[in-house]
């Protein structure tokens, strides 16, 4: 089944997490880079029209570009991840997209809350444990990953691998206007 998703790619995280993701995250084999998911699953790519793209653009334009850090390891039962700070802008983008497209709740409605995260290990609790220990050591040794969110990619998988379908550039934040929750 073809699927699409909104994601913020985080190339600055690749040096810290790339090898761990190759070991512990099957999405790497599907050509998914280090990223923070904004909304998945989204609609079948064949249903994405210019009107859908415009609704998504309007929803995402509620958030301006922002900087963030990845400096804390988090866990779900079978997942180890890096948590972005601040998380608020990612959550607001998710909420704005869900408001624009209510038929597509985050993760198919499986979870009650939205937790912004960059998955490093997924699918096995023991692997997630090992990845979490290694991530802690790497953060202690090299410090936080610093990154910026200037765009959101609409990615799709209709062929077995994920590819960019559309990129939404976020409006530039005014230098004196910090993100206010």
C-alpha positions in Angstrom: 0.0 0.0 0.0 1.3 3.4 -1.0 1.8 5.9 1.9 3.0 9.4 2.5 4.3 11.3 5.6 5.5 14.7 6.7 9.0 14.7 8.1 11.8 17.1 9.1 15.1 15.8 7.9 18.0 16.2 10.3 21.3 15.7 8.4 23.2 17.2 11.3 22.3 14.1 13.3 23.7 11.6 10.8 27.3 11.6 12.2 25.9 10.7 15.7 23.2 8.3 14.7 23.8 7.0 11.2 25.6 3.8 12.1 23.1 3.1 14.9 20.2 3.6 12.6 21.7 1.3 10.0 22.0 -1.4 12.8 18.6 -0.9 14.5 16.2 1.0 12.3 14.8 -0.8 9.2 13.6 2.4 7.6 17.3 3.2 6.7 17.1 0.3 4.1 14.1 2.2 2.6 16.2 5.3 2.1 14.8 7.3 5.1 17.4 9.7 6.5 17.6 10.8 10.1 14.3 12.7 10.7 11.7 13.9 13.1 8.3 12.7 11.9 5.6 15.4 11.8 2.7 13.2 10.6 2.4 9.6 9.5 0.5 8.0 8.0 -0.8 10.5 5.5 -2.8 9.9 2.4 -2.0 7.7 -0.6 0.3 9.7 -2.8 -2.0 9.4 -5.8 -4.6 11.4 -3.9 -2.3 14.3 -3.2 -3.4 17.1 -5.5 -2.4 20.8 -5.7 -5.3 21.6 -3.4 -4.0 19.1 -0.8 -0.5 20.7 -1.0 -2.0 24.2 -0.5 -3.9 23.1 2.6 -0.7 21.5 3.9 1.3 24.7 3.1 -1.2 26.8 5.0 -1.1 24.5 8.0 2.7 24.4 8.1 3.0 28.2 7.6 1.7 28.6 11.2 5.2 27.6 12.3 8.2 29.7 11.4 11.7 28.3 11.0 13.5 27.5 14.2 16.6 26.0 15.7 16.6 23.0 18.0 19.0 20.7 19.8 19.0 16.9 20.2 20.5 16.4 23.7 18.4 13.8 25.5 17.8 10.1 24.9 14.2 9.0 25.2 12.5 5.6 25.1 9.3 3.9 24.0 9.1 0.2 24.8 10.8 -0.9 21.5 12.3 2.4 20.4 15.3 4.6 21.4 15.2 8.1 20.2 16.7 11.6 20.5 14.3 14.2 21.8 14.3 17.7 20.3 14.3 20.8 22.4 12.2 22.7 22.0 9.6 20.1 21.0 6.8 22.6 20.8 7.2 23.6 17.2 7.1 20.0 16.0 4.0 19.3 18.0 2.3 22.5 16.7 3.0 21.5 13.1 1.5 18.0 13.8 -1.6 19.6 15.3 -2.0 22.1 12.4 -1.8 19.3 9.9 -4.3 17.2 11.8 -6.6 20.2 12.0 -6.3 20.6 8.2 -6.6 16.8 7.6 -8.6 15.3 10.5 -8.9 11.9 8.7 -5.1 11.4 9.3 -4.3 11.3 13.1 -0.7 10.9 14.0 0.4 7.2 13.9 -3.1 6.2 12.9 -4.5 7.3 16.3 -2.4 4.6 18.2 -1.1 7.0 20.8 -2.9 9.6 23.0 -0.1 12.2 22.9 2.4 13.6 20.4 6.0 13.0 21.3 8.5 14.7 18.9 11.4 12.3 18.4 14.2 11.2 16.1 14.1 7.4 16.1 17.4 5.7 16.3 16.4 2.1 17.1 13.0 0.7 16.5 11.3 -2.7 16.7 13.1 -4.6 19.4 13.5 -3.6 23.1 17.0 -5.1 23.5 18.2 -3.3 20.4 16.6 -0.1 21.8 18.4 -0.6 25.1 21.7 -1.0 23.4 21.2 2.0 21.2 20.1 4.1 24.2 23.2 3.3 26.1 25.4 4.1 23.1 23.5 7.4 22.5 24.0 8.5 26.1 27.8 7.8 25.8 28.0 9.7 22.5 26.1 12.7 23.9 28.4 12.8 26.9 31.4 12.7 24.7 30.4 15.1 21.9 27.5 17.1 23.2 24.2 17.9 21.7 23.4 17.9 18.0 22.4 21.5 16.9 20.1 21.8 13.9 17.5 24.1 12.2 14.1 23.3 10.9 13.6 25.4 7.8 11.5 23.0 5.8 9.2 20.0 6.0 9.3 17.2 3.4 6.3 15.4 2.2 7.7 12.0 1.5 6.1 9.0 -0.1 6.6 5.3 -0.5 4.8 3.8 -3.4 7.7 1.8 -4.8 9.3 0.2 -1.7 11.6 3.2 -1.0 10.8 6.6 0.4 11.3 9.7 -1.7 10.6 13.4 -1.5 7.3 14.3 -3.1 7.2 17.9 -2.1 9.2 20.3 0.2 7.5 23.0 2.2 9.8 25.9 3.1 8.9 27.4 6.5 8.7 31.2 6.7 11.8 32.7 8.2 11.5 33.7 11.8 12.1 37.3 12.7 15.4 37.6 14.5 13.7 39.2 17.5 10.7 36.9 17.6 11.4 33.7 19.6 9.0 30.8 19.5 6.3 31.3 22.1 4.2 28.3 23.2 
